[in-house]
């Protein structure tokens, strides 16, 4: 809570996770998802509501975005009025971060779903593909989605705080190298684009945001 609660700086950086979604799903499909979502406030709310109706994972995303938020937001509160007040107060800690994360999650989810449907998958399977695309590119606080080192004892947790982002970046990097044929110049070029989207572009964007808003 001390590191992330009510943290405007962290909230401003959340949307840049969309570049990882481009590596996982493909820039074309993420932009299709963005085009489907962006518009008037009513349109964006309608598309978001439809997404929540189709995917329980996305509907509960605010509670399970990463391990730290998952543990804090899902603690059992004290009974009675004081407990309810404490719960409502706790809900405010990550509100900005969760809403900002939607700017990355929603286009990725919509784009991954459209890509799966275009590949001939049934709607329910396409939704599962979209959920997994968000998990793979943005991380998740569900136990099943955590690396082994992130689970278990308090000592392990102590040294893996806020590790989810770096874990997803590492996994996407490994995937990019694994699908690259180094005898094919086109594949090497695609690997360069992936690495730019994973490492260079987010840092460049973060630099300008920090200079403009945070410092």
N, C-alpha and C positions, 0 to 999 in steps of 0.2 A: 504493500500500500504506500509506503514511504517513497518508493522508487517510481511507481506508476500512477498512483491515485491522483486524480485531478491534474494530470500532467499534459499541458497543452502541447509541449514539444513532441512528446511521443504520439499524441493524436495526429499532429500535422504530418508525421512521417508514415503513418499507417497506409495511406493510399498508394505509396510507392511499391508496395508488394505486388501491384498489378504487373510489374515487369517479370516477376517470377511466374505469374500465371501465363504470360506470353510464351515463356520457355516451355511450360508444361502443356498448354493447350494449343498454342500457336497464335501469333499476333493477329492474323486475319479473324480468327474466331472470337478472340477477346474483344476486338473492335466491333464485331457484329453484336456481341453481347452489350457493349457500351452503347451502340446505336439503338438497340432495342430498349434500353433502360433510360437513357438520358432524354429529357424533354421537360415538359411542365411538371410542377410539383404533383399534380393529380396523377399524371401518367407514371411517374417514378414510384409513387405510393402504390398504385394499382399493380404494377409489375412486381414490386417487392412483396405485396400481399399474396399474389399468385405463386411466387416462389416459396413463400412460407407455407402456403397451403399444400404444395407439392412435396416439400422436403422438410421433415421434422428436424433433420440435422441443421439446416439453415435457420429454421425457426428458433432453435435453442442455441444458436451459435454464440449469442452474447454471453451465455453462461459457461461455454466450454471452449473459448477461443484459444487459450493456451493453458498449460498446467497450473500456472500461478493464479490466473483469474478463475479457473475451474475450481480450485481448492478454496479460494477466498469466498466466492459467490455461492458456493454450495455447502458451506458450513451450516450446521443446524443452529438456529438462533435461540435466544431465550424466550420462554413462553410469556404471554401477557403483553400488555401495552408497551412496556419497555423493549421487549423483544421485537415487536413489530416496528417500533420506531428505529431500533438499531438496524433492522433489516433494510428499511427504506433508506436510511442514511448510507448504508453500505452499498446500495444499488447505485449511488451517485459517483462512487470512486472511479469507475471505468466507463461511465456513460459516453464521454467524448471519444475515447479510444475505440469503443465498440462501434459507434456510429461512423467514425472515420474509416474503420476497417471495412465497412460495407461498401465503400467506394471501390475497393479492390475486389472484395468477395463476389459482389453481385455480377459485374461483367464477366468474371471468370466462370461463375456458375452457369450463367445464361449461355455463354459462348461454348462451354464444354457440353452442355445439353444439346445445343444446336448441332455441334459437330457429331455427337453420337447419333442423333436422329438422322443426319445426312448420311451417316455410315450404315444406316438400315437397322439400328437397334430399336427395340420396342420402347415406348415412353417411360415405363418404369425402370428399365435398364439404363436408359439415357439419364434419368434422374440420379441413379446410383453412380454413373460415370461422373456426373457434374459434382456430386458430393465429394467423390474421391479426388477430383481435380483441385478442389478448394483445400482439402486436407494435405495433398501432396505439395501444393505451392504456398500455402499460408500457415500450415501447421494446425494442430488440434490438441485440446487438453484431455481428450478421452484416453483412458489407459491403453486401449488397443493401438492408439496412434503414436504412443511415446516410444522413444528408443529405450532399450533395456537399462541404460545408465541413468535415465530420467526417472525410473521407477524405484520403489523400495525404500531404503532407510533414509532417515533425515540427513545423514552424512552425504549420501549420493545427491540428494536434492540441494544441499548447500552449495555444491560445486556445479550444479547444472541449472541454476536460476536463469530464466529468460533464454534458454538454449534453443527453443523451438524454431525460431527464425533461422538460426545458423544451421540447425539440423536439416531443415528443408532446403536451404541453399546448397549444402553439401550433397544431399541426395540428388537434387536436380543436376548438379555438376557431374556427378558420377554417371547419371543417365545420359547426359549429353556426350560425355567421352565414350560411353559404351556403344552408342549408336553411330559413332563416327568411324568411317573407313578412311584411314590416313593416306591411302593411295588415291583417294578421290578428292580433287581440289574443291568440288562443290560441297562435299561434306565438311571439309576443313573450314570453308567459309561460313557454313551454318554453325559450326562449333564456335567460331569467332563471334558471331551474332549472339549466340546463347550466353557466352561469357560476358559480352558487353551488357546484355540485359540483366544478368545476375549480379555483376560486380561494379561495372563502371557507371552505368546510367543511374542506378539508385543513389550512389554516392554523390554524383554530380548534382542531382536534384535535391538531395538532403543538404548539401552545402549551401545552395542558394536559399532554401527555405530557412535554414538556421540563420543565415546572414540577414534575411529580410524580416523574420518574425521573432526569432528567439533571442538573438543577441541584442 
